Amino acid sequence: MKLTIHPLTEDRWPDLEAVFNGRGCSVARGCWCMYYRVSGKGAYTRPSDDQRSLSKAALKALASQDPPPGLLGYQGKTPVGWISLGPREDYAKLAKSPAMKPVDDQPVWSIVCFVVPSEYRGQGVAKDLLAGAVRYARKRGVQLLEAYPVDRDEPSAPEAPWFGSRSMFDGAGFEEVARRKSARPVVRLKL
């Protein structure tokens, strides 16, 4: 599947809602891709209705800022996926994460999350979103793109499809630069 990729803007907000409200996207509806953007302790397993509403409003506010908080993928005019990316410092929780903390002080953009409704999975949507993110980052003058995929070859690999798979990032030319947990490498692509 070849997608058209667009940054999230205020006028594209309904398209993001369509993706997040898609079948199989309950985790996305739980945090609205704000979990790594805020600091604090604790698991984010069962957010309250108030937390979900606040997260949704916070992401919607980011849609009017530059850089946008991520990109939407379209098959024709239908929104079929989302990728969250931006400057690493926009993701406050990464600084404290045992697996995803900064490798060094180089300026990088981080890819943190993919959201693809179940009806579009297995069709290359995440791969196309990743390719679109690389193109977009190059246009923005980003020098290093970093991600935190799941290495499914490891027996302890969590079921966390929103991070993407290591093999997908390997195929896009990313290289491992750190590994603090057996199934969670930190990968980078020099642009």
ChimeraX commands (.cxc) that place a marker at each C-alpha (Angstrom):
marker #1 position 0.00,0.00,0.00 radius 0.5
marker #1 position 1.43,3.38,-0.96 radius 0.5
marker #1 position 0.10,6.18,1.20 radius 0.5
marker #1 position -0.12,9.91,0.89 radius 0.5
marker #1 position 1.38,11.43,4.03 radius 0.5
marker #1 position 0.33,14.76,5.59 radius 0.5
marker #1 position 1.28,16.50,8.85 radius 0.5
marker #1 position -1.46,16.72,11.45 radius 0.5
marker #1 position -3.04,20.16,11.30 radius 0.5
marker #1 position -6.22,21.56,12.81 radius 0.5
marker #1 position -8.15,20.93,9.61 radius 0.5
marker #1 position -7.01,17.28,9.58 radius 0.5
marker #1 position -8.08,16.66,13.21 radius 0.5
marker #1 position -11.28,14.76,12.19 radius 0.5
marker #1 position -9.06,12.37,10.19 radius 0.5
marker #1 position -6.93,11.68,13.26 radius 0.5
marker #1 position -10.10,11.02,15.27 radius 0.5
marker #1 position -11.22,8.55,12.58 radius 0.5
marker #1 position -7.92,6.66,12.91 radius 0.5
marker #1 position -7.93,6.65,16.72 radius 0.5
marker #1 position -11.60,5.64,16.83 radius 0.5
marker #1 position -10.93,2.75,14.46 radius 0.5
marker #1 position -11.30,-0.87,15.50 radius 0.5
marker #1 position -8.28,-2.10,17.45 radius 0.5
marker #1 position -7.12,1.37,18.53 radius 0.5
marker #1 position -8.32,1.45,22.14 radius 0.5
marker #1 position -4.77,2.05,23.45 radius 0.5
marker #1 position -4.52,5.16,21.26 radius 0.5
marker #1 position -7.88,6.39,22.56 radius 0.5
marker #1 position -6.54,5.88,26.07 radius 0.5
marker #1 position -3.63,8.31,25.79 radius 0.5
marker #1 position -4.13,10.20,22.50 radius 0.5
marker #1 position -0.36,9.89,21.92 radius 0.5
marker #1 position 0.36,12.12,24.91 radius 0.5
marker #1 position 1.82,9.49,27.26 radius 0.5
marker #1 position 5.44,10.14,26.29 radius 0.5
marker #1 position 4.93,13.90,25.97 radius 0.5
marker #1 position 4.24,14.37,29.67 radius 0.5
marker #1 position 6.44,13.50,32.61 radius 0.5
marker #1 position 5.38,11.66,35.70 radius 0.5
marker #1 position 5.32,8.22,37.25 radius 0.5
marker #1 position 3.02,5.30,36.97 radius 0.5
marker #1 position 1.63,2.98,34.37 radius 0.5
marker #1 position -0.87,4.32,31.90 radius 0.5
marker #1 position -3.05,1.26,31.72 radius 0.5
marker #1 position -6.52,2.54,32.64 radius 0.5
marker #1 position -6.79,6.28,32.21 radius 0.5
marker #1 position -9.91,7.90,33.57 radius 0.5
marker #1 position -12.40,9.66,31.30 radius 0.5
marker #1 position -10.95,12.97,32.51 radius 0.5
marker #1 position -7.40,11.89,31.62 radius 0.5
marker #1 position -8.51,10.78,28.17 radius 0.5
marker #1 position -10.32,14.08,27.59 radius 0.5
marker #1 position -7.32,16.10,28.74 radius 0.5
marker #1 position -4.94,14.07,26.54 radius 0.5
marker #1 position -7.21,14.46,23.53 radius 0.5
marker #1 position -7.45,18.23,24.07 radius 0.5
marker #1 position -3.68,18.49,24.51 radius 0.5
marker #1 position -2.98,16.65,21.25 radius 0.5
marker #1 position -5.58,18.76,19.45 radius 0.5
marker #1 position -3.81,21.91,20.70 radius 0.5
marker #1 position -0.50,20.56,19.33 radius 0.5
marker #1 position -2.10,20.19,15.89 radius 0.5
marker #1 position -1.93,23.98,15.51 radius 0.5
marker #1 position 1.75,24.21,16.43 radius 0.5
marker #1 position 4.98,23.83,14.52 radius 0.5
marker #1 position 6.32,21.25,14.30 radius 0.5
marker #1 position 3.10,19.23,14.21 radius 0.5
marker #1 position 2.96,16.25,16.59 radius 0.5
marker #1 position 2.90,13.66,13.84 radius 0.5
marker #1 position 1.78,12.56,10.42 radius 0.5
marker #1 position -1.34,10.96,8.99 radius 0.5
marker #1 position -1.31,8.38,6.20 radius 0.5
marker #1 position -4.10,8.26,3.62 radius 0.5
marker #1 position -5.19,5.63,1.16 radius 0.5
marker #1 position -6.90,7.88,-1.34 radius 0.5
marker #1 position -8.93,10.20,0.89 radius 0.5
marker #1 position -9.31,7.67,3.70 radius 0.5
marker #1 position -7.09,8.17,6.78 radius 0.5
marker #1 position -5.54,4.77,7.60 radius 0.5
marker #1 position -2.71,5.46,10.04 radius 0.5
marker #1 position -0.76,7.79,12.30 radius 0.5
marker #1 position 2.88,8.17,13.30 radius 0.5
marker #1 position 3.93,10.36,16.23 radius 0.5
marker #1 position 7.28,12.08,15.74 radius 0.5
marker #1 position 9.10,15.24,16.68 radius 0.5
marker #1 position 12.07,16.62,18.56 radius 0.5
marker #1 position 13.11,14.26,21.37 radius 0.5
marker #1 position 12.75,17.06,23.92 radius 0.5
marker #1 position 9.01,17.19,23.09 radius 0.5
marker #1 position 8.71,13.74,24.70 radius 0.5
marker #1 position 9.46,14.46,28.37 radius 0.5
marker #1 position 9.03,10.85,29.48 radius 0.5
marker #1 position 11.85,9.62,27.22 radius 0.5
marker #1 position 14.40,11.37,29.45 radius 0.5
marker #1 position 13.45,9.10,32.37 radius 0.5
marker #1 position 12.73,5.89,30.50 radius 0.5
marker #1 position 15.10,3.02,31.33 radius 0.5
marker #1 position 14.86,1.68,27.75 radius 0.5
marker #1 position 14.44,4.90,25.76 radius 0.5
marker #1 position 16.49,7.50,27.63 radius 0.5
marker #1 position 18.85,9.62,25.50 radius 0.5
marker #1 position 21.91,7.85,24.14 radius 0.5
marker #1 position 23.82,11.13,23.92 radius 0.5
marker #1 position 23.17,14.86,23.64 radius 0.5
marker #1 position 22.90,14.99,19.85 radius 0.5
marker #1 position 19.74,16.68,18.60 radius 0.5
marker #1 position 17.38,14.00,17.31 radius 0.5
marker #1 position 13.78,13.62,16.35 radius 0.5
marker #1 position 12.02,10.66,17.92 radius 0.5
marker #1 position 9.47,8.31,16.42 radius 0.5
marker #1 position 7.40,7.13,19.34 radius 0.5
marker #1 position 4.14,5.64,18.15 radius 0.5
marker #1 position 2.22,4.10,15.24 radius 0.5
marker #1 position -1.56,3.77,15.21 radius 0.5
marker #1 position -3.20,1.67,12.49 radius 0.5
marker #1 position -6.81,0.47,12.75 radius 0.5
marker #1 position -7.04,-3.32,12.54 radius 0.5
marker #1 position -8.73,-3.32,9.12 radius 0.5
marker #1 position -5.58,-1.75,7.58 radius 0.5
marker #1 position -2.95,-3.84,9.38 radius 0.5
marker #1 position -0.80,-6.28,7.46 radius 0.5
marker #1 position -0.92,-4.07,4.34 radius 0.5
marker #1 position 2.28,-2.07,4.80 radius 0.5
marker #1 position 0.68,0.99,6.41 radius 0.5
marker #1 position 3.26,1.31,9.21 radius 0.5
marker #1 position 6.11,0.80,6.71 radius 0.5
marker #1 position 4.69,3.57,4.48 radius 0.5
marker #1 position 4.21,5.84,7.51 radius 0.5
marker #1 position 7.85,5.27,8.46 radius 0.5
marker #1 position 9.02,6.08,4.91 radius 0.5
marker #1 position 6.87,9.22,4.99 radius 0.5
marker #1 position 8.34,10.22,8.35 radius 0.5
marker #1 position 11.88,9.88,6.96 radius 0.5
marker #1 position 11.00,12.07,3.96 radius 0.5
marker #1 position 9.27,14.61,6.18 radius 0.5
marker #1 position 12.19,14.78,8.64 radius 0.5
marker #1 position 14.64,15.34,5.75 radius 0.5
marker #1 position 12.50,18.21,4.45 radius 0.5
marker #1 position 12.57,19.75,7.92 radius 0.5
marker #1 position 16.37,19.55,8.04 radius 0.5
marker #1 position 16.49,16.89,10.75 radius 0.5
marker #1 position 19.94,15.26,10.97 radius 0.5
marker #1 position 19.11,12.20,13.12 radius 0.5
marker #1 position 15.91,10.23,13.43 radius 0.5
marker #1 position 15.58,7.87,16.40 radius 0.5
marker #1 position 13.07,5.18,17.35 radius 0.5
marker #1 position 12.43,2.56,20.03 radius 0.5
marker #1 position 10.99,-0.51,18.28 radius 0.5
marker #1 position 10.25,-3.96,19.63 radius 0.5
marker #1 position 12.67,-6.72,18.62 radius 0.5
marker #1 position 10.25,-9.57,18.04 radius 0.5
marker #1 position 13.14,-12.04,17.72 radius 0.5
marker #1 position 13.68,-11.76,21.48 radius 0.5
marker #1 position 11.67,-14.22,23.61 radius 0.5
marker #1 position 10.76,-11.46,26.07 radius 0.5
marker #1 position 9.34,-9.17,23.34 radius 0.5
marker #1 position 6.19,-7.42,24.52 radius 0.5
marker #1 position 3.09,-7.23,22.36 radius 0.5
marker #1 position 3.42,-3.51,21.67 radius 0.5
marker #1 position 2.64,-2.87,18.00 radius 0.5
marker #1 position 2.50,0.89,18.50 radius 0.5
marker #1 position 6.33,1.07,18.71 radius 0.5
marker #1 position 6.88,-0.71,15.39 radius 0.5
marker #1 position 9.10,-3.72,14.82 radius 0.5
marker #1 position 12.86,-3.71,14.67 radius 0.5
marker #1 position 12.78,-5.51,11.31 radius 0.5
marker #1 position 10.71,-2.69,9.82 radius 0.5
marker #1 position 13.25,-0.10,11.02 radius 0.5
marker #1 position 16.15,-2.30,9.83 radius 0.5
marker #1 position 14.54,-2.39,6.40 radius 0.5
marker #1 position 14.38,1.42,6.38 radius 0.5
marker #1 position 18.13,1.70,7.09 radius 0.5
marker #1 position 18.03,2.42,10.82 radius 0.5
marker #1 position 20.94,1.09,12.89 radius 0.5
marker #1 position 20.96,0.01,16.52 radius 0.5
marker #1 position 22.84,2.45,18.77 radius 0.5
marker #1 position 21.82,1.15,22.23 radius 0.5
marker #1 position 19.93,-1.68,23.91 radius 0.5
marker #1 position 19.09,-1.41,27.58 radius 0.5
marker #1 position 16.36,-4.07,27.60 radius 0.5
marker #1 position 16.66,-7.28,25.62 radius 0.5
marker #1 position 13.72,-6.64,23.30 radius 0.5
marker #1 position 13.91,-2.83,23.09 radius 0.5
marker #1 position 16.74,-1.44,20.94 radius 0.5
marker #1 position 17.27,2.25,20.28 radius 0.5
marker #1 position 17.76,2.73,16.54 radius 0.5
marker #1 position 18.85,5.72,14.49 radius 0.5
marker #1 position 18.95,6.88,10.91 radius 0.5
marker #1 position 21.36,9.63,9.80 radius 0.5
marker #1 position 19.63,11.86,7.29 radius 0.5
marker link #1:1,2 radius 0.2
marker link #1:2,3 radius 0.2
marker link #1:3,4 radius 0.2
marker link #1:4,5 radius 0.2
marker link #1:5,6 radius 0.2
marker link #1:6,7 radius 0.2
marker link #1:7,8 radius 0.2
marker link #1:8,9 radius 0.2
marker link #1:9,10 radius 0.2
marker link #1:10,11 radius 0.2
marker link #1:11,12 radius 0.2
marker link #1:12,13 radius 0.2
marker link #1:13,14 radius 0.2
marker link #1:14,15 radius 0.2
marker link #1:15,16 radius 0.2
marker link #1:16,17 radius 0.2
marker link #1:17,18 radius 0.2
marker link #1:18,19 radius 0.2
marker link #1:19,20 radius 0.2
marker link #1:20,21 radius 0.2
marker link #1:21,22 radius 0.2
marker link #1:22,23 radius 0.2
marker link #1:23,24 radius 0.2
marker link #1:24,25 radius 0.2
marker link #1:25,26 radius 0.2
marker link #1:26,27 radius 0.2
marker link #1:27,28 radius 0.2
marker link #1:28,29 radius 0.2
marker link #1:29,30 radius 0.2
marker link #1:30,31 radius 0.2
marker link #1:31,32 radius 0.2
marker link #1:32,33 radius 0.2
marker link #1:33,34 radius 0.2
marker link #1:34,35 radius 0.2
marker link #1:35,36 radius 0.2
marker link #1:36,37 radius 0.2
marker link #1:37,38 radius 0.2
marker link #1:38,39 radius 0.2
marker link #1:39,40 radius 0.2
marker link #1:40,41 radius 0.2
marker link #1:41,42 radius 0.2
marker link #1:42,43 radius 0.2
marker link #1:43,44 radius 0.2
marker link #1:44,45 radius 0.2
marker link #1:45,46 radius 0.2
marker link #1:46,47 radius 0.2
marker link #1:47,48 radius 0.2
marker link #1:48,49 radius 0.2
marker link #1:49,50 radius 0.2
marker link #1:50,51 radius 0.2
marker link #1:51,52 radius 0.2
marker link #1:52,53 radius 0.2
marker link #1:53,54 radius 0.2
marker link #1:54,55 radius 0.2
marker link #1:55,56 radius 0.2
marker link #1:56,57 radius 0.2
marker link #1:57,58 radius 0.2
marker link #1:58,59 radius 0.2
marker link #1:59,60 radius 0.2
marker link #1:60,61 radius 0.2
marker link #1:61,62 radius 0.2
marker link #1:62,63 radius 0.2
marker link #1:63,64 radius 0.2
marker link #1:64,65 radius 0.2
marker link #1:65,66 radius 0.2
marker link #1:66,67 radius 0.2
marker link #1:67,68 radius 0.2
marker link #1:68,69 radius 0.2
marker link #1:69,70 radius 0.2
marker link #1:70,71 radius 0.2
marker link #1:71,72 radius 0.2
marker link #1:72,73 radius 0.2
marker link #1:73,74 radius 0.2
marker link #1:74,75 radius 0.2
marker link #1:75,76 radius 0.2
marker link #1:76,77 radius 0.2
marker link #1:77,78 radius 0.2
marker link #1:78,79 radius 0.2
marker link #1:79,80 radius 0.2
marker link #1:80,81 radius 0.2
marker link #1:81,82 radius 0.2
marker link #1:82,83 radius 0.2
marker link #1:83,84 radius 0.2
marker link #1:84,85 radius 0.2
marker link #1:85,86 radius 0.2
marker link #1:86,87 radius 0.2
marker link #1:87,88 radius 0.2
marker link #1:88,89 radius 0.2
marker link #1:89,90 radius 0.2
marker link #1:90,91 radius 0.2
marker link #1:91,92 radius 0.2
marker link #1:92,93 radius 0.2
marker link #1:93,94 radius 0.2
marker link #1:94,95 radius 0.2
marker link #1:95,96 radius 0.2
marker link #1:96,97 radius 0.2
marker link #1:97,98 radius 0.2
marker link #1:98,99 radius 0.2
marker link #1:99,100 radius 0.2
marker link #1:100,101 radius 0.2
marker link #1:101,102 radius 0.2
marker link #1:102,103 radius 0.2
marker link #1:103,104 radius 0.2
marker link #1:104,105 radius 0.2
marker link #1:105,106 radius 0.2
marker link #1:106,107 radius 0.2
marker link #1:107,108 radius 0.2
marker link #1:108,109 radius 0.2
marker link #1:109,110 radius 0.2
marker link #1:110,111 radius 0.2
marker link #1:111,112 radius 0.2
marker link #1:112,113 radius 0.2
marker link #1:113,114 radius 0.2
marker link #1:114,115 radius 0.2
marker link #1:115,116 radius 0.2
marker link #1:116,117 radius 0.2
marker link #1:117,118 radius 0.2
marker link #1:118,119 radius 0.2
marker link #1:119,120 radius 0.2
marker link #1:120,121 radius 0.2
marker link #1:121,122 radius 0.2
marker link #1:122,123 radius 0.2
marker link #1:123,124 radius 0.2
marker link #1:124,125 radius 0.2
marker link #1:125,126 radius 0.2
marker link #1:126,127 radius 0.2
marker link #1:127,128 radius 0.2
marker link #1:128,129 radius 0.2
marker link #1:129,130 radius 0.2
marker link #1:130,131 radius 0.2
marker link #1:131,132 radius 0.2
marker link #1:132,133 radius 0.2
marker link #1:133,134 radius 0.2
marker link #1:134,135 radius 0.2
marker link #1:135,136 radius 0.2
marker link #1:136,137 radius 0.2
marker link #1:137,138 radius 0.2
marker link #1:138,139 radius 0.2
marker link #1:139,140 radius 0.2
marker link #1:140,141 radius 0.2
marker link #1:141,142 radius 0.2
marker link #1:142,143 radius 0.2
marker link #1:143,144 radius 0.2
marker link #1:144,145 radius 0.2
marker link #1:145,146 radius 0.2
marker link #1:146,147 radius 0.2
marker link #1:147,148 radius 0.2
marker link #1:148,149 radius 0.2
marker link #1:149,150 radius 0.2
marker link #1:150,151 radius 0.2
marker link #1:151,152 radius 0.2
marker link #1:152,153 radius 0.2
marker link #1:153,154 radius 0.2
marker link #1:154,155 radius 0.2
marker link #1:155,156 radius 0.2
marker link #1:156,157 radius 0.2
marker link #1:157,158 radius 0.2
marker link #1:158,159 radius 0.2
marker link #1:159,160 radius 0.2
marker link #1:160,161 radius 0.2
marker link #1:161,162 radius 0.2
marker link #1:162,163 radius 0.2
marker link #1:163,164 radius 0.2
marker link #1:164,165 radius 0.2
marker link #1:165,166 radius 0.2
marker link #1:166,167 radius 0.2
marker link #1:167,168 radius 0.2
marker link #1:168,169 radius 0.2
marker link #1:169,170 radius 0.2
marker link #1:170,171 radius 0.2
marker link #1:171,172 radius 0.2
marker link #1:172,173 radius 0.2
marker link #1:173,174 radius 0.2
marker link #1:174,175 radius 0.2
marker link #1:175,176 radius 0.2
marker link #1:176,177 radius 0.2
marker link #1:177,178 radius 0.2
marker link #1:178,179 radius 0.2
marker link #1:179,180 radius 0.2
marker link #1:180,181 radius 0.2
marker link #1:181,182 radius 0.2
marker link #1:182,183 radius 0.2
marker link #1:183,184 radius 0.2
marker link #1:184,185 radius 0.2
marker link #1:185,186 radius 0.2
marker link #1:186,187 radius 0.2
marker link #1:187,188 radius 0.2
marker link #1:188,189 radius 0.2
marker link #1:189,190 radius 0.2
marker link #1:190,191 radius 0.2
view
